[in-house]
Amino acid sequence: MAILTDTTEEERRSRTDAVLDVQDLQVRFPTDDGVVNAVRGISFSLRPGDVLGIVGESGSGKSVTSMAVMGLLPRSAKITGSVKFRGRELLGLNDAQMSRVRGKSIAMVFQDPMTSLDPVYKVGVQIAETVARAVDLLKLVGIPNAADRVANYPHEFSGGMRQRVVIAIAIANQPEVIIADEPTTALDVTVQAQVLEVLKTAQDETGAATILITHDLGVVAGMVDRLLVMYAGRAVEKGTVDDVFYRPRMPYTIGLLGSMPRVDAREQRLTPIKGAPPSLINPPPGCPFGPRCPLHYARCDEAEPDLVPVDVDNHSAACIRVDEPVATDVAPEDIFTDDSSDATLAAASALGARAEADAGDPLADALAGSAHSAEPNREQDARRDEEERA
C-alpha cells in the first residue's frame, strides 16, 4: 500500500519544532461488507502559525483525519500511525486524558454549528465562565451588540452567527492548534467570506497552527500556506498554494481546479470530473483515480503510485506521469472534455492498451484526440448560444 511519507529536507526540519506531527495515520472501520480503509497513510506537520488546507471530494477522508487527531472516532475504528502534540503521543490515550487536550490545546470548529451548540444553554455560558470574557470573545468574532446577544440561545442566531459563536468557543482557551472542519458549509458566499475572515482573526489572536478542511478550493486560496489534496483516503498532492494552484501535477488536482468557477474567466466552461470516488472496501487496482482519469493507461493499474517530490522540494504528487502535465502546459479543459471523460469511464483498459502500443507520446496523442473530438461540441455549443440569444 502506498502511503504519504515526509521525505523532503524542509519537512524533516519542520517536524523537529512541530506543534502537531501526524505520521502514517491510518483509520479502518470494520463493517458487515468488509473493512473500510477511510484514511491510508496521511502525514503532515504543523508549526505555530502554520495554516494547512486539506481539500478533496466528500468521502475522501478529510473529516475522519481530523476526528482521529481529536480522538473523537467510535471505538470500533482501528487507528494506527502516530499523532503527536508537542512531542506527546495522543493515539492510545483514554477519553479522560484526551479531554485535557481537547479545547485547551487543540480546538475544533465543527461543520454544523447548530448541532455543536447545546440548545438549552445560552451562548455566553457555552463560551466562557464569565460574562465579561464571553462578551469580549463575541466582539472579537464580530457579533454585533455582544453584551445583549450573550444572553441569547443558539436558535436565536442565524447560521453564520452560530458559526461565529462556535469559533469563539474554539479560541476561548487560547489553543495551540485549531481544526476547522468545513466551517463554511451551507453558508452563502458573502457569509462564507465573513466566517473565513473571523477564522483569520482567531488565528492572529491565538497564534495557533490551523487546519482548514474543505471541498472548495476557492475557500482556501487566500487563507492557507500549504495544501494537501486527498482522494480515496490518501494524499495525492501537496505543496504550497502557488505550487498546487499554478503548477498542479496530479490529474485529480487539475480536475478540481477546472471545476471551480473563476471570476477572471467569463467565457470558460466548468470541466467536471465524471464518475464517483472508488469504494474504500474494494478499491480498484493501481491508482484509485484511474477509472476517472482521462490520462489513464494500463501501467496505471500495476501499482498505486507513491507520493514523490516534483519540481521543488516541498511539492509532491502521487502519479506516474507527474512530469507530463507541466511539460505540455495542459489546461483542465484540455484533459477533462466530455468526450475524453466518457471514453475513460467506458473503455479505460482499451485506451491503455492503445496508448502503450503507440510508440509516440501517449499524452500528446490523447490531448490531440480530445481536442479533435471536442471541436464539434464547441461548434454545437456556439450555435446553441446564438439561437438562445436570438
N, C-alpha and C positions, 0 to 999 in steps of 0.2 A: 504494500500500500504506500502510495506516495504521500509525503507529508510536507508541510511547510516548516522549513528549518532556517533559523537565522544563520547566515553564512558570511555576510559582509563584515568587514572590519569595523565599520561605523556601528552596526548593530551589536557587535560584541562589546564595544566600548560603552554603548548605551545601557547594556544590561548591568554593568558594574555599579551604576548610580541610579538604577531604575526604582521608581516608587512602586510600580506594578510590573511584574515579569511573568508572562504566560508562555509556557513551553510545551509543545506537543500535546495540547489539550484535545482529548477525545471523549465524546459522550455517546453512549449507546442506550437505547430503550428496548428492552425485550417486549415483544408483542406476540399475540397468537399466530400472526402471519410470518413472524421472523424477527430478527434484530434490526432495528432502525439505527443506522450509523449517522446520527444527526450532526455531529461535529467530528472532523477527521484531521487531527494533527495541526491545530491552529497555534501559531506562536507570534507574540509581539511583546514589546517592552515600552513602557511609558516613563518618562522623566517628568519632574514637576513642571507644570506649564504646557506640556505637550498636548496637542489635540489630534486624536486619531479618528478617522472616519471609517466605519465598516459598512459597506454597501453590497447590495445583491437583491435578487428577487425574493419574494415570500417563499419560505421553506428552505432557504439556503443555509440556515444555521446561525444567523446573526443573533437573534434573541436568546437562543439556547446557550450560546457562548457567554453572553452577559449573565444569564441566570446561573450558569455553572460557576462563574467568578464570584457571584454573590452568595453562593451556597443555597439557592432557592429552588433547586430542582427536586422532584419527588424522589423518595428513597429507592424506587425501582430503577432509577437511572444509574448506569455504570460509568463512572468518571475516572479517567486516568490522565497522566501527564503531571504538570506542575503549575500551580498558581501561587506566586509569592508576592506578598505585600511587605515592603521594607525588609526583604530577606526572610520573612517568616512564611512557611508553607501553610496555605489555607485549606488545601484539599485534605480531608480526613478529620478536620475539626468538627466537634459536635455543634448542635444548634446553639447551645448556651455560649460556647466560645466564639462562634461566628457572630452572635448578637453584639458582642463587644466591638466588632469590626464594622458591621453594617451601620450606616448612619453616621457614626463618629469618624471613621477613617475612609470608608468607601460608601458613597451615597448613590442612589439610583432615582432617575426620573422615569417613571413608567409610561407605557404607551397610552393608557386610558386614565385620565385624571379622576373621572367620576368613580371608578372602582378602586382607585388608590386612596381616596379620601373617605373617612368614616362619615356617613350621612347624619349620624345622631349627635356629632360634636361640632361646635363652632370652629371655624378655621383657625382662629387665634390660639385655641387650646391645642390644636394639632401641630401648630408651627413651633411654638416655644412655651416655656414655663411661665414667662412673664408677659404681660400685655405689651409693655414698652418694647421688648425685644421683637415680638410678633409684628407690631406696628412698623418698626424700623425695617424689618425684612420685607413686609408688604410694600413699603415705599420703594425699597431697593429694586423690586421686580416690577415696579410700575403700576401698582394697584392704586387708582385714584381714591381719595377720601379714606385712606388706610385706617385712620383712627375709628371710623364708623364701621368699615367693612370687616374689621377684625371680629366683630360680634355676629357676623352672618354665617349661615350654614352653606355647605357646598352647593346645594341645589339653587341657591340664590345668585350664583355666579354663572357667567357664560363659559363655554368650553375653553376659550383662550384664557380667560381669567382663572379658571380652575387649574390650568396647566401652569400658570404663573405661581399659584399657591403651592403646587407640588414642587416647583423649583425652589421656592422659598424654604420649604421643609428640607429639601436636599442640602441646602447650603447653611442651614441653621447651626450645625456643629462644626463649621469650617473644615469639611472633609479634604483629604489629600487627593482623592480620585472621585470624579463624578461620571456616572454612566447614564447617558440619555438614550433610552430605547424608543426610537420612533416618536420623538416628542411632538412632532407636527402632524401626526396622523389625524385625519378627519377635520383639520382646520383649513379655512380658506387661505388663499395666497397671502393676503395682507396680514392676517393674524399669524401665519407661519413666520413671516419676516420679523414680526414683533417678538415672538417667542424665541427665535434664534438670537435676536439682539439681547433679550433678557438672559439667555444662556451665556452669551459672551460677557455680559456684565457680571454674572455669577462667577465665571471663571476668573475674571480680572480681580474680583473682590476676594476670592479664596486662594488664588494662585494654584488651583488644583489641576492635575492632569485630567483630561476629559476624553471620553469615548462617545462619539456621536454615531448612533446606529440608524440607518435609514435605507429605503429602497430608491430614494430620489437623489440622483447625483447633483441636481440643481441645488438641493438643500445644503450640501457640504462644500460647494465650490468656494465660497468666501469665508468658510468657518474653520476648516481643518488644515493641519500642516501636512499630514500624511494620510494616504488612503489604502485600505485593504479591501479588495474585491473578493467576495465569497460566492461560490457556486457549488451546489451539491455537498455542502458540509465542509468544504476546504477552501483555502485561499488560492485563487488563480492568478492574481496580480497584486502587487503592492509597490508603493513608491510615493514620492511627493505628489502634491496636487498637480503641479506642472507636468511631471512625468506621465501621470495617468491620463490627464485631460488632453495633452498635446502630443504625447508620444505613446499611445496605448500599444501594447504588444500582444494581448490576448484577444482573439476574435469576440469572445463574450463581452469584454470591456468595450470594444469598438461598437458592438451592438447596443449596449446600454447607452452609450453616448449618442448613437444615431436615433434612439427612441426618445430622446429628451428634447423638448421644444426649445428653440433658441430665438431670442428677440432680434438678433442681428441677421437672421436668415428667413426673410418673409416668404420667399417662393419655395423654400426647401420642404419636401415632404418628409414626414417621420418614417423611419425604417424599423418596424417592429421585428423582434426576434420570434419567429414562428415556433410552434411546438410548446412543450411544457418541460419543467425540470424533471430529471430522472427519478425513479424510485430509489429511496435510500435503503430499501431492504434488498432489492435485486438490481444493483446498478449495472449499466451496460459495460462491456469490456473496454479497456483502454480509457481514453479521455471521456469523462462524463458529459462533456458538451458536444461530443462528436455527432450524435444523432440530430443536432440542431445547427451544426456549423457548416456553412456553405463551403468552407475550405477543407472539409474533411476528406481524407483519403485513407486507404487501407492501413497504412502504417500507424495511423492514429489509434487503431483498435488493438495494437500489440501490447501496450502497457500505458498506465496512467502517467502522464508526464510530471516530472519533478518541477518544483519552483526554482528556476535558475536565474542568476543575475544577468541583466541585459544592459546595454549601453553605459550605464553608470552604476556605481557600487550599490546605491540604495534603491534601485529599480529592478524588480524581478517579475517573471511571468512563468506560468505553467503551460507551455505549448511547445511542440517540437518544431514549430515554424515561426518562432519569435522574431527572426530577422526579416521575414518577408514583408509584413505589412508596412514597416518603415521604409524598407528598401524600394518598394514600389509606390509609396505615397498613397496608400489605399484609404478611401473615404468610406464611411458606413454604408452610404447608398450604393457604392460600387460592389460591396460584398453581399449585403442583405437585401437584394432585389427580390421581388415577388417570385420571379422565375427560379432564381438560384435557391431560395429557401424551399420552394415546393419540390424542386428536384432533389434537394438534400434529404428532406423528410421521406420522399417516395422511394428513392433509389440510391442511398448513400454508398452501399457496397459497390454498385455498378460504377458510380463516379470514381470511387477509389481505385478500382481495377483499371479504369481507363487512364487515370492520372498517373499511376505507376508505370503503365505501359508506354506512356508518352515520353520520349527522350528529351523533350524541351522542358521549359519551366512550367510546372503544373499550375502555379498560382496565376501566372500571366495568362495562360490559356483559359483558366476558369473565369478570370475577370473579363477577358475578351469575349468569351461566350455569353457571360451575363450581360455585358453591355449591349451585345448584338441582339440578344433575345429580349432585352428590356426596351429597345428602341420603339417597337410597335406600341408598347404600353404607354410610352411617353407621348407618342403621336395621338393615341386614342384619348389620353387624359387632356391634351391640349384642345382637341376637337370638342370634347365634352364640356370643358370650361368655357369655350367660345359659345356653345349652344346655350349654356346656363346664363351667360351674360346677355345674350340676345333675348 
